[in-house]
Amino acid sequence: MNPELDTPLPAYPGIALADICLVQDAATADYAYAQLSAATILGFDTETKPVFNKGQHNDGPHLIQLATEQRAFLFPVSAGSDVAQVKAILEAPQILKVGYGLADDLKYLNSKFAIVTANVLDLSRAMRENKHGDMGAKSAVAKFLGMQMSKSKKTSTSNWAQRPLTERQMLYAANDAQVALLTYRRWLARQAS
């Protein structure tokens, strides 16, 4: 709801499936690297198969997402995956990577793939309005884009290690990365005005 008008916000349309590149082979990895390395700012997130049982080991991340304003690139990863190109992007100091709630993402990327990310901005902390309330993607979409973003609990807690990913998973993951970039740009514009 929009508290000022007491009317529901329009739905966030999200990215189109046609604008998602699923990186599954050398050709798509080369294409993704060329597109992503040309950017100065990228939306960024990861997805991990959830752990439901006490004592169960978290072996994520299982998916790394990077997005430009036009496209999202999904990198399904597992132990033994060739992550050289996505590692190069994540470690590039000249490219700013923005996302929400990234502390665990960065920790797991480092422990699983020895990726030492550079130039990363966690928007949940950067955008928070008080000491205690981190801002999430849904809140940021409402505040900065004036839209309501739907995030399915069923999809967020789905098996991100499964292959192939479902269309629903691909859209969810791509939106998480891209919306970080879009809200960041709007937030920056507000800071400047």
Accessible surface in RSA format (square Angstrom, percent):
REM  Atomic radii and reference values for relative SASA: ProtOr
REM  Chains: A
REM  Algorithm: Lee & Richards
REM  Probe-radius: 1.40
REM  Slices: 20
REM RES _ NUM      All-atoms   Total-Side   Main-Chain    Non-polar    All polar
REM                ABS   REL    ABS   REL    ABS   REL    ABS   REL    ABS   REL
RES MET A   1   138.20  71.6  98.58  65.2  39.62  94.3  89.52  76.1  48.67  64.5
RES ASN A   2    29.95  20.7  28.96  28.0   0.99   2.4   3.18   7.6  26.77  25.9
RES PRO A   3   120.47  87.8  90.72  82.7  29.75 108.1  99.16  81.9  21.31 132.5
RES GLU A   4   156.96  90.1 120.52  91.2  36.44  86.8  56.40 109.1 100.56  82.1
RES LEU A   5   123.02  68.5 102.93  73.6  20.09  50.5 107.97  75.8  15.05  40.5
RES ASP A   6   106.73  74.8  93.01  92.6  13.72  32.4  27.13  63.9  79.59  79.4
RES THR A   7    64.22  45.7  63.99  64.9   0.23   0.6  55.59  74.7   8.63  13.0
RES PRO A   8    98.35  71.7  82.86  75.5  15.49  56.3  82.86  68.4  15.49  96.3
RES LEU A   9    29.83  16.6  20.81  14.9   9.02  22.7  21.06  14.8   8.77  23.6
RES PRO A  10    86.41  63.0  74.13  67.6  12.28  44.7  86.31  71.3   0.11   0.7
RES ALA A  11    81.74  75.2  62.56  96.5  19.18  43.6  63.16  88.9  18.58  49.2
RES TYR A  12    30.22  14.1  12.52   7.1  17.71  46.1  10.06   7.6  20.17  24.9
RES PRO A  13   109.79  80.0  71.47  65.2  38.32 139.3  82.09  67.8  27.70 172.1
RES GLY A  14    23.60  29.1   0.00   N/A  23.60  29.1   4.30  11.8  19.31  43.2
RES ILE A  15    15.52   8.8   2.95   2.2  12.57  30.3   7.97   5.7   7.55  20.5
RES ALA A  16    54.88  50.5  42.46  65.5  12.43  28.3  51.78  72.9   3.10   8.2
RES LEU A  17    65.28  36.4  54.78  39.2  10.50  26.4  54.79  38.5  10.49  28.2
RES ALA A  18    89.97  82.7  58.28  89.9  31.69  72.1  71.40 100.5  18.57  49.2
RES ASP A  19    54.78  38.4  54.78  54.5   0.00   0.0   0.53   1.2  54.25  54.1
RES ILE A  20    18.69  10.6   2.22   1.7  16.47  39.7   2.22   1.6  16.47  44.7
RES CYS A  21    11.72   8.9   7.59   8.5   4.13   9.7   4.86  12.3   6.86   7.4
RES LEU A  22    35.72  19.9  27.19  19.4   8.54  21.5  27.19  19.1   8.54  23.0
RES VAL A  23    15.51  10.2   8.82   8.0   6.69  16.1   8.82   7.7   6.69  18.1
RES GLN A  24   132.79  74.3  92.86  67.9  39.93  95.1  30.85  65.7 101.94  77.3
RES ASP A  25    83.34  58.4  67.68  67.4  15.66  37.0  44.14 103.9  39.19  39.1
RES ALA A  26    78.26  72.0  64.08  98.9  14.18  32.3  71.09 100.1   7.17  19.0
RES ALA A  27    74.35  68.4  59.13  91.3  15.22  34.6  66.51  93.7   7.84  20.8
RES THR A  28    39.99  28.4  38.97  39.5   1.02   2.4  39.99  53.7   0.00   0.0
RES ALA A  29    17.48  16.1  17.48  27.0   0.00   0.0  17.48  24.6   0.00   0.0
RES ASP A  30    81.54  57.1  76.19  75.8   5.36  12.7  27.57  64.9  53.97  53.8
RES TYR A  31    88.71  41.4  81.95  46.6   6.75  17.6  71.60  53.8  17.10  21.1
RES ALA A  32     0.00   0.0   0.00   0.0   0.00   0.0   0.00   0.0   0.00   0.0
RES TYR A  33    82.93  38.7  81.64  46.4   1.29   3.4  44.66  33.6  38.27  47.2
RES ALA A  34    58.19  53.5  44.70  69.0  13.50  30.7  50.16  70.6   8.03  21.3
RES GLN A  35    76.68  42.9  69.34  50.7   7.34  17.5   3.02   6.4  73.66  55.9
RES LEU A  36     0.14   0.1   0.14   0.1   0.00   0.0   0.14   0.1   0.00   0.0
RES SER A  37    42.97  36.3  25.36  33.8  17.61  40.6  13.28  28.3  29.69  41.6
RES ALA A  38    86.08  79.1  48.60  75.0  37.48  85.2  60.08  84.6  26.00  68.9
RES ALA A  39    22.31  20.5   8.96  13.8  13.35  30.4  18.03  25.4   4.28  11.3
RES THR A  40    96.55  68.7  90.29  91.5   6.27  14.9  71.45  96.0  25.11  38.0
RES ILE A  41    26.65  15.2  23.10  17.2   3.55   8.6  23.10  16.6   3.55   9.6
RES LEU A  42     0.00   0.0   0.00   0.0   0.00   0.0   0.00   0.0   0.00   0.0
RES GLY A  43     0.00   0.0   0.00   N/A   0.00   0.0   0.00   0.0   0.00   0.0
RES PHE A  44     0.35   0.2   0.00   0.0   0.35   0.9   0.00   0.0   0.35   1.0
RES ASP A  45    19.56  13.7  19.56  19.5   0.00   0.0   3.64   8.6  15.92  15.9
RES THR A  46    13.27   9.4   4.77   4.8   8.50  20.3   0.00   0.0  13.27  20.1
RES GLU A  47    18.40  10.6  16.29  12.3   2.11   5.0   2.11   4.1  16.29  13.3
RES THR A  48    33.53  23.8  20.73  21.0  12.79  30.5  16.00  21.5  17.53  26.5
RES LYS A  49    80.32  39.2  77.82  47.7   2.50   5.9  28.90  26.0  51.41  54.8
RES PRO A  50    30.93  22.5  18.37  16.7  12.56  45.7  27.11  22.4   3.82  23.7
RES VAL A  51    56.91  37.4  28.42  25.7  28.49  68.6  28.42  24.7  28.49  77.3
RES PHE A  52   151.10  75.6 116.45  72.1  34.66  90.2 121.73  73.8  29.37  84.1
RES ASN A  53   100.36  69.2  94.29  91.1   6.07  14.6  23.91  57.5  76.45  73.9
RES LYS A  54   214.39 104.6 173.41 106.4  40.98  97.6 127.10 114.4  87.28  93.0
RES GLY A  55    81.87 101.0   0.00   N/A  81.87 101.0  42.91 117.8  38.96  87.3
RES GLN A  56    82.53  46.2  59.01  43.1  23.52  56.0  29.18  62.1  53.35  40.5
RES HIS A  57   147.11  80.4 126.92  88.2  20.19  51.6  94.32  97.2  52.79  61.4
RES ASN A  58    43.84  30.2  33.22  32.1  10.62  25.6  15.30  36.8  28.54  27.6
RES ASP A  59    76.05  53.3  70.81  70.5   5.23  12.4  26.43  62.2  49.61  49.5
RES GLY A  60     3.39   4.2   0.00   N/A   3.39   4.2   0.00   0.0   3.39   7.6
RES PRO A  61     0.55   0.4   0.55   0.5   0.00   0.0   0.55   0.5   0.00   0.0
RES HIS A  62     6.99   3.8   6.99   4.9   0.00   0.0   5.49   5.7   1.50   1.7
RES LEU A  63     0.00   0.0   0.00   0.0   0.00   0.0   0.00   0.0   0.00   0.0
RES ILE A  64     0.00   0.0   0.00   0.0   0.00   0.0   0.00   0.0   0.00   0.0
RES GLN A  65     0.00   0.0   0.00   0.0   0.00   0.0   0.00   0.0   0.00   0.0
RES LEU A  66     0.00   0.0   0.00   0.0   0.00   0.0   0.00   0.0   0.00   0.0
RES ALA A  67     0.00   0.0   0.00   0.0   0.00   0.0   0.00   0.0   0.00   0.0
RES THR A  68    21.17  15.1  20.62  20.9   0.55   1.3  18.24  24.5   2.93   4.4
RES GLU A  69    72.64  41.7  55.46  42.0  17.18  40.9  11.44  22.1  61.20  50.0
RES GLN A  70   127.37  71.2 117.32  85.7  10.05  23.9  60.28 128.3  67.09  50.9
RES ARG A  71    56.59  23.8  56.59  28.8   0.00   0.0  26.54  36.3  30.05  18.2
RES ALA A  72     0.00   0.0   0.00   0.0   0.00   0.0   0.00   0.0   0.00   0.0
RES PHE A  73     0.62   0.3   0.62   0.4   0.00   0.0   0.62   0.4   0.00   0.0
RES LEU A  74     0.00   0.0   0.00   0.0   0.00   0.0   0.00   0.0   0.00   0.0
RES PHE A  75    14.33   7.2  13.76   8.5   0.57   1.5  14.33   8.7   0.00   0.0
RES PRO A  76    31.62  23.0  13.26  12.1  18.36  66.7  13.74  11.3  17.88 111.1
RES VAL A  77     6.17   4.1   4.32   3.9   1.85   4.4   5.93   5.1   0.24   0.7
RES SER A  78    59.80  50.5  59.71  79.7   0.09   0.2  35.66  75.9  24.14  33.8
RES ALA A  79    86.92  79.9  61.79  95.4  25.13  57.2  65.04  91.6  21.88  58.0
RES GLY A  80    84.32 104.0   0.00   N/A  84.32 104.0  42.65 117.0  41.67  93.3
RES SER A  81    38.48  32.5  15.36  20.5  23.11  53.2  16.79  35.7  21.69  30.4
RES ASP A  82   133.33  93.4  94.60  94.2  38.73  91.6  47.23 111.1  86.10  85.9
RES VAL A  83    17.16  11.3  13.57  12.3   3.59   8.7  15.39  13.4   1.77   4.8
RES ALA A  84    61.42  56.5  50.09  77.3  11.33  25.8  54.92  77.3   6.49  17.2
RES GLN A  85    54.36  30.4  50.79  37.1   3.57   8.5  26.20  55.8  28.16  21.4
RES VAL A  86     3.23   2.1   1.89   1.7   1.34   3.2   2.02   1.8   1.21   3.3
RES LYS A  87    59.56  29.1  59.56  36.5   0.00   0.0  49.06  44.2  10.50  11.2
RES ALA A  88    44.28  40.7  30.10  46.5  14.18  32.3  38.06  53.6   6.22  16.5
RES ILE A  89     2.54   1.4   2.45   1.8   0.09   0.2   2.54   1.8   0.00   0.0
RES LEU A  90     0.00   0.0   0.00   0.0   0.00   0.0   0.00   0.0   0.00   0.0
RES GLU A  91    52.02  29.9  42.12  31.9   9.90  23.6  15.74  30.4  36.29  29.6
RES ALA A  92    12.16  11.2   7.49  11.6   4.67  10.6  12.16  17.1   0.00   0.0
RES PRO A  93    95.68  69.7  85.89  78.3   9.79  35.6  86.09  71.1   9.59  59.6
RES GLN A  94   126.11  70.5 102.11  74.6  24.00  57.1  66.61 141.8  59.50  45.1
RES ILE A  95     0.83   0.5   0.83   0.6   0.00   0.0   0.83   0.6   0.00   0.0
RES LEU A  96    30.79  17.1  30.54  21.8   0.25   0.6  30.54  21.4   0.25   0.7
RES LYS A  97     0.00   0.0   0.00   0.0   0.00   0.0   0.00   0.0   0.00   0.0
RES VAL A  98     0.00   0.0   0.00   0.0   0.00   0.0   0.00   0.0   0.00   0.0
RES GLY A  99     0.26   0.3   0.00   N/A   0.26   0.3   0.26   0.7   0.00   0.0
RES TYR A 100    30.45  14.2  17.06   9.7  13.39  34.8  17.18  12.9  13.27  16.4
RES GLY A 101    47.75  58.9   0.00   N/A  47.75  58.9  32.32  88.7  15.43  34.6
RES LEU A 102     0.75   0.4   0.75   0.5   0.00   0.0   0.75   0.5   0.00   0.0
RES ALA A 103    73.77  67.8  59.31  91.5  14.46  32.9  66.71  93.9   7.06  18.7
RES ASP A 104    78.28  54.8  76.76  76.4   1.52   3.6  16.73  39.4  61.55  61.4
RES ASP A 105    14.89  10.4  12.64  12.6   2.25   5.3   3.17   7.5  11.71  11.7
RES LEU A 106    50.11  27.9  46.60  33.3   3.51   8.8  46.96  33.0   3.15   8.5
RES LYS A 107   117.26  57.2 107.04  65.7  10.23  24.3  74.88  67.4  42.39  45.1
RES TYR A 108    55.62  26.0  55.62  31.6   0.00   0.0  31.11  23.4  24.50  30.2
RES LEU A 109     0.00   0.0   0.00   0.0   0.00   0.0   0.00   0.0   0.00   0.0
RES ASN A 110    67.50  46.5  62.68  60.6   4.82  11.6  12.81  30.8  54.69  52.9
RES SER A 111    87.90  74.3  50.23  67.0  37.66  86.8  47.58 101.3  40.32  56.5
RES LYS A 112    55.34  27.0  23.33  14.3  32.01  76.2  27.35  24.6  27.99  29.8
RES PHE A 113    22.77  11.4   7.34   4.5  15.43  40.1  14.72   8.9   8.05  23.0
RES ALA A 114    64.77  59.6  58.56  90.4   6.21  14.1  60.25  84.9   4.51  12.0
RES ILE A 115     0.99   0.6   0.00   0.0   0.99   2.4   0.00   0.0   0.99   2.7
RES VAL A 116    99.69  65.6  94.15  85.2   5.54  13.3  96.15  83.5   3.54   9.6
RES THR A 117    29.96  21.3   9.64   9.8  20.32  48.4   0.24   0.3  29.72  44.9
RES ALA A 118    28.89  26.6  22.38  34.5   6.51  14.8  28.89  40.7   0.00   0.0
RES ASN A 119    68.90  47.5  45.71  44.2  23.19  55.8  17.99  43.3  50.90  49.2
RES VAL A 120    40.74  26.8   8.51   7.7  32.23  77.7   8.56   7.4  32.19  87.3
RES LEU A 121    52.87  29.4  52.41  37.5   0.46   1.2  52.87  37.1   0.00   0.0
RES ASP A 122    30.50  21.4  24.50  24.4   6.01  14.2  16.91  39.8  13.59  13.6
RES LEU A 123     0.00   0.0   0.00   0.0   0.00   0.0   0.00   0.0   0.00   0.0
RES SER A 124     7.67   6.5   7.67  10.2   0.00   0.0   7.21  15.4   0.46   0.6
RES ARG A 125   146.87  61.7 138.23  70.5   8.64  20.6  30.95  42.3 115.92  70.3
RES ALA A 126    38.06  35.0   7.71  11.9  30.35  69.0  19.95  28.1  18.11  48.0
RES MET A 127     6.70   3.5   0.00   0.0   6.70  16.0   1.06   0.9   5.64   7.5
RES ARG A 128    86.99  36.5  66.87  34.1  20.13  47.9   7.69  10.5  79.31  48.1
RES GLU A 129   114.63  65.8  75.50  57.1  39.13  93.2  45.55  88.1  69.07  56.4
RES ASN A 130    92.58  63.8  79.51  76.8  13.08  31.5  42.93 103.3  49.65  48.0
RES LYS A 131   176.00  85.9 156.60  96.1  19.40  46.2 104.81  94.3  71.20  75.8
RES HIS A 132   168.19  91.9 137.96  95.9  30.24  77.4  99.39 102.4  68.80  80.1
RES GLY A 133    34.16  42.1   0.00   N/A  34.16  42.1  27.53  75.5   6.63  14.9
RES ASP A 134    78.13  54.7  50.45  50.2  27.69  65.5  22.03  51.8  56.10  56.0
RES MET A 135    18.56   9.6  14.42   9.5   4.14   9.8  18.55  15.8   0.01   0.0
RES GLY A 136    33.43  41.2   0.00   N/A  33.43  41.2  29.11  79.9   4.32   9.7
RES ALA A 137    11.15  10.2   6.56  10.1   4.58  10.4   6.56   9.2   4.58  12.1
RES LYS A 138   105.49  51.5 100.74  61.8   4.75  11.3  53.26  47.9  52.23  55.6
RES SER A 139    61.52  52.0  51.86  69.2   9.66  22.3  22.66  48.2  38.86  54.4
RES ALA A 140     0.00   0.0   0.00   0.0   0.00   0.0   0.00   0.0   0.00   0.0
RES VAL A 141     0.00   0.0   0.00   0.0   0.00   0.0   0.00   0.0   0.00   0.0
RES ALA A 142    37.50  34.5  28.97  44.7   8.53  19.4  29.20  41.1   8.30  22.0
RES LYS A 143    83.36  40.7  66.19  40.6  17.18  40.9  49.97  45.0  33.40  35.6
RES PHE A 144     9.27   4.6   6.37   3.9   2.90   7.5   6.59   4.0   2.67   7.7
RES LEU A 145    25.03  13.9  10.50   7.5  14.53  36.5  12.48   8.8  12.55  33.8
RES GLY A 146    32.37  39.9   0.00   N/A  32.37  39.9  24.56  67.4   7.82  17.5
RES MET A 147    56.93  29.5  56.93  37.7   0.00   0.0  55.89  47.5   1.04   1.4
RES GLN A 148    97.83  54.7  93.28  68.2   4.55  10.8  24.68  52.5  73.15  55.5
RES MET A 149     9.35   4.8   7.58   5.0   1.77   4.2   7.60   6.5   1.75   2.3
RES SER A 150   101.53  85.8  74.85  99.9  26.68  61.4  46.92  99.9  54.61  76.5
RES LYS A 151    63.35  30.9  41.34  25.4  22.00  52.4  28.53  25.7  34.81  37.1
RES SER A 152    41.20  34.8  29.21  39.0  11.99  27.6  32.43  69.1   8.77  12.3
RES LYS A 153   159.24  77.7 151.88  93.2   7.36  17.5 102.39  92.2  56.85  60.6
RES LYS A 154   177.88  86.8 165.08 101.3  12.81  30.5 114.93 103.5  62.95  67.1
RES THR A 155     4.69   3.3   1.94   2.0   2.75   6.6   4.10   5.5   0.59   0.9
RES SER A 156    33.56  28.4  21.68  28.9  11.87  27.3  16.08  34.2  17.48  24.5
RES THR A 157    47.77  34.0  38.92  39.5   8.85  21.1  24.36  32.7  23.41  35.4
RES SER A 158    29.12  24.6  20.50  27.4   8.62  19.9  29.12  62.0   0.00   0.0
RES ASN A 159    59.40  41.0  52.11  50.4   7.28  17.5  20.77  50.0  38.63  37.3
RES TRP A 160     0.33   0.1   0.33   0.2   0.00   0.0   0.18   0.1   0.15   0.2
RES ALA A 161    38.74  35.6  22.08  34.1  16.66  37.9  22.83  32.2  15.91  42.1
RES GLN A 162    65.27  36.5  56.40  41.2   8.87  21.1  24.49  52.1  40.78  30.9
RES ARG A 163   106.84  44.9  73.07  37.2  33.78  80.4  62.21  85.0  44.63  27.0
RES PRO A 164   110.30  80.4 100.26  91.4  10.04  36.5 104.66  86.4   5.64  35.0
RES LEU A 165    11.14   6.2   0.54   0.4  10.60  26.6   0.54   0.4  10.60  28.5
RES THR A 166    65.40  46.5  57.98  58.8   7.42  17.7  63.12  84.8   2.27   3.4
RES GLU A 167   106.19  61.0 100.83  76.3   5.36  12.8  30.37  58.7  75.83  61.9
RES ARG A 168   162.07  68.0 155.97  79.5   6.11  14.5  45.23  61.8 116.85  70.8
RES GLN A 169     3.53   2.0   3.53   2.6   0.00   0.0   3.44   7.3   0.09   0.1
RES MET A 170    28.95  15.0  28.95  19.2   0.00   0.0  26.44  22.5   2.51   3.3
RES LEU A 171    56.38  31.4  56.38  40.3   0.00   0.0  56.38  39.6   0.00   0.0
RES TYR A 172    29.72  13.9  21.93  12.5   7.79  20.3  18.99  14.3  10.73  13.2
RES ALA A 173     0.00   0.0   0.00   0.0   0.00   0.0   0.00   0.0   0.00   0.0
RES ALA A 174     0.00   0.0   0.00   0.0   0.00   0.0   0.00   0.0   0.00   0.0
RES ASN A 175    22.52  15.5  22.52  21.8   0.00   0.0   1.83   4.4  20.68  20.0
RES ASP A 176    14.67  10.3  10.42  10.4   4.25  10.1   3.47   8.2  11.20  11.2
RES ALA A 177     0.00   0.0   0.00   0.0   0.00   0.0   0.00   0.0   0.00   0.0
RES GLN A 178    10.21   5.7  10.21   7.5   0.00   0.0   0.17   0.4  10.04   7.6
RES VAL A 179     0.00   0.0   0.00   0.0   0.00   0.0   0.00   0.0   0.00   0.0
RES ALA A 180     0.23   0.2   0.23   0.4   0.00   0.0   0.23   0.3   0.00   0.0
RES LEU A 181     1.07   0.6   1.07   0.8   0.00   0.0   1.07   0.8   0.00   0.0
RES LEU A 182    46.08  25.7  41.89  30.0   4.19  10.5  42.54  29.9   3.54   9.5
RES THR A 183     0.00   0.0   0.00   0.0   0.00   0.0   0.00   0.0   0.00   0.0
RES TYR A 184    16.64   7.8  16.64   9.5   0.00   0.0   0.48   0.4  16.16  19.9
RES ARG A 185    93.42  39.2  86.83  44.3   6.59  15.7  33.52  45.8  59.90  36.3
RES ARG A 186   114.06  47.9 112.43  57.3   1.64   3.9  23.50  32.1  90.56  54.9
RES TRP A 187    39.53  15.9  39.53  19.1   0.00   0.0  30.45  16.2   9.08  14.7
RES LEU A 188    72.70  40.5  69.64  49.8   3.06   7.7  69.81  49.0   2.89   7.8
RES ALA A 189    58.96  54.2  44.56  68.8  14.40  32.7  53.31  75.1   5.65  15.0
RES ARG A 190   116.97  49.1 103.96  53.0  13.02  31.0  46.58  63.7  70.39  42.7
RES GLN A 191   108.54  60.7  79.44  58.1  29.10  69.3  29.26  62.3  79.28  60.1
RES ALA A 192    94.41  86.8  50.74  78.3  43.66  99.3  63.09  88.8  31.32  83.0
RES SER A 193   125.54 106.1  60.76  81.1  64.78 149.2  79.23 168.7  46.31  64.9
END  Absolute sums over single chains surface
CHAIN  1 A    10195.4       7956.8       2238.6       5804.9       4390.5
END  Absolute sums over all chains
TOTAL         10195.4       7956.8       2238.6       5804.9       4390.5
